Each structure stands twice: as structure tokens, then as C-alpha cells.
């Protein structure tokens, strides 16, 4: 019986990974082609929602607590960005463009989902390493910051968000690292950090996705 259950789980993981690969592959092609780029960009919020939904479906344990944490993380991400755009105390002087969907007070609602995706997937990768918990937390924050380094230039070109004088400040990356630490720490302290193939694959897909779009 346990062998059948494990086989079913692996099958589900494979299907979810296949869906992710297909959607992001279509997205890359659509964004690389000048004739379709403007049509694909406004769909970015849908890609984030789909990715987050698939992470939920891939979850193996503590689903209710995971969903509660995800809700906290989404609100955390949204309010961090709200503080950033309103005061420039976090990240620097920036504002959101038109291609991330519905905004409240100038901040797209889906940006909190983006925070949840990055926390979950980066934590999944570092959870694989046999080191103490705080080292895992710090490494996960570093991975999130590394990915943001790839995302920033693409975001500007894609009208996701913009920086004053089109200059991405180093302070942005310092804030990304420091602001991500508390929410990642909470994720680990609640024993929610879970390594599965969907989580790790999505982080790798996101890295490749934004790396390919850097020169568009």
C-alpha cells in the first residue's frame, strides 16, 4: 500500500513539473518574440498565481499550517512593498508599472504571492543541505536576493516596476536579504520547510526564465 501511495505522489509531482515547464516555456517564447511580447506581459500575474497553486498541490505535509503561513507571507510581502513604494525606506525609490495586475495603493496584489513563491522555493533548496537551521535560513535569503538580481533588469523592461533614474540601488539587494530573513525564519521555525521536486524545480525554472530574458 505504501509503495502505491509513493508511486502516486511521484506521478503527481511529475505532472505538476510538466505543467510548470510547459507554461514557462510558452511564456519565454511569448516574451522573446516581439510580435507577442506585449500580449504576454499583462498575463504575468496569472503565471504567478498558477505557480503558487501548483506549489500548494505539491505540498506533502502540514497543508493547513502551510496555507496559513502562505497567507501571512502574502500580507507580509504586500505591506513590505507598500512601505517601500510609499517611503523609500525599504529598497529605495521605486514604483510599480502596469503589467502585474490589479493594484491597491499602487502595489499589485499579486506581489505578495511572488514573495510566498520565493520563500517556499528558496527554502526548499537550502533544506536539502545538512547544516544547522540558521545557516539554511541565511542561505535561503541569499538565494532570494540572487534571484532578485536577475529579476530587476527584466522587471524594468517589462513595466513591472521602475527605479528612480532607472538605476537599481545596491540598497535594494541589502533590503531584500534583510527583509526576507524574518519570514524565512518563521517558515523554518514552524517546521514547514519541505524539500520536494516541484519546489526545487520551480526555483531553477525561475532562474533560467529570468536569465534568458535579461537581454530582451
PyMOL commands that set and color helices and strands:
alter all, ss='L'
color gray80, all
select helices_A, chain A and resi 2-32+34-41+44-58+63-87+111-126+133-157+164-166+170-189+197-212
alter helices_A, ss='H'
color red, helices_A
select strands_A, chain A and resi 94-96+103-104+107-108+161-163
alter strands_A, ss='S'
color yellow, strands_A
deselect
rebuild
show_as cartoon
